[in-house]
């Protein structure tokens, strides 16, 4: 079994993730970071507006994919665990999160 490490959040709650899970999420974020840096270079080099907008749309799509993956993991682990433990307030937290993601 893989060693689990914790990740702290602004809420003070923690989620245990395997090294493999962390690697997968971090790789996605690093690709997105590279895309954002590419957009910055495009602006610095006076690239055509439409080309920049297309790259920006790609970044949005990549972030949405990241959010979907993380949300699915969150529901399967944190939310399910808290409901099993009788912590129904996690449902309100999830609803609020979904509302923010759908803006």
C-alpha positions as CSV (number, residue, x, y, z in Angstrom):
1,X,0.0,0.0,0.0
2,X,1.2,3.5,-0.9
3,X,2.1,5.9,1.9
4,X,-0.5,8.6,2.3
5,X,0.4,12.2,2.9
6,X,-1.8,15.1,4.0
7,X,-2.7,18.3,2.2
8,X,-3.8,21.2,4.3
9,X,-6.5,23.7,3.2
10,X,-7.6,27.1,4.2
11,X,-10.5,25.5,6.1
12,X,-8.1,23.6,8.3
13,X,-9.5,20.3,7.0
14,X,-7.2,17.8,5.5
15,X,-7.5,15.1,2.8
16,X,-5.2,12.1,2.7
17,X,-3.9,11.4,-0.8
18,X,-1.6,8.7,-2.1
19,X,1.6,9.8,-3.8
20,X,0.0,8.6,-7.1
21,X,-3.1,10.8,-6.6
22,X,-0.9,13.8,-5.8
23,X,1.3,13.2,-8.8
24,X,-1.7,13.0,-11.2
25,X,-3.2,16.2,-9.9
26,X,0.1,18.1,-9.8
27,X,0.9,17.0,-13.3
28,X,-2.4,18.5,-14.5
29,X,-1.7,21.7,-12.7
30,X,1.8,22.0,-14.1
31,X,0.5,21.6,-17.7
32,X,-2.0,24.3,-17.0
33,X,0.7,26.5,-15.5
34,X,2.6,26.0,-18.8
35,X,-0.4,27.0,-20.8
36,X,-0.8,30.2,-18.7
37,X,2.9,31.0,-19.2
38,X,2.4,30.5,-22.9
39,X,-0.4,33.0,-22.9
40,X,1.8,35.5,-21.0
41,X,4.4,35.1,-23.7
42,X,1.8,35.6,-26.4
43,X,0.8,38.9,-24.9
44,X,4.4,40.0,-24.5
45,X,4.9,39.2,-28.2
46,X,1.8,41.0,-29.4
47,X,0.1,37.8,-30.5
48,X,-3.3,38.1,-32.3
49,X,-6.2,38.5,-29.9
50,X,-8.1,35.5,-31.3
51,X,-5.1,33.2,-30.8
52,X,-4.8,34.3,-27.2
53,X,-8.5,33.8,-26.6
54,X,-8.2,30.2,-28.0
55,X,-5.4,29.5,-25.6
56,X,-7.4,31.0,-22.8
57,X,-10.3,28.7,-23.6
58,X,-8.0,25.8,-23.5
59,X,-6.8,26.8,-20.0
60,X,-10.5,27.0,-18.9
61,X,-11.2,23.5,-20.3
62,X,-8.1,22.2,-18.6
63,X,-9.1,23.7,-15.2
64,X,-12.6,22.3,-15.7
65,X,-11.2,18.8,-16.2
66,X,-9.0,19.2,-13.1
67,X,-12.0,20.3,-11.1
68,X,-14.1,17.4,-12.3
69,X,-11.4,14.9,-11.3
70,X,-10.9,16.5,-7.9
71,X,-14.6,16.8,-7.2
72,X,-15.2,13.1,-8.1
73,X,-12.4,12.1,-5.7
74,X,-13.8,14.4,-3.0
75,X,-17.3,12.9,-3.3
76,X,-16.0,9.3,-3.2
77,X,-13.7,9.9,-0.3
78,X,-14.3,12.9,2.0
79,X,-18.0,13.3,1.4
80,X,-18.9,9.6,1.6
81,X,-16.8,9.2,4.8
82,X,-18.4,12.2,6.5
83,X,-21.9,11.0,5.6
84,X,-21.1,7.6,7.0
85,X,-19.8,9.3,10.2
86,X,-23.1,11.2,10.5
87,X,-21.6,14.6,9.5
88,X,-24.4,15.7,7.3
89,X,-23.1,19.3,7.2
90,X,-20.8,18.0,4.4
91,X,-23.8,18.0,2.1
92,X,-24.3,21.8,2.5
93,X,-20.6,22.3,2.0
94,X,-20.7,20.2,-1.2
95,X,-23.8,22.1,-2.5
96,X,-22.0,25.4,-1.9
97,X,-18.9,24.1,-3.7
98,X,-21.0,23.0,-6.7
99,X,-22.7,26.4,-6.9
100,X,-19.3,28.1,-6.9
101,X,-18.0,25.7,-9.6
102,X,-21.0,26.4,-11.8
103,X,-20.7,30.2,-11.8
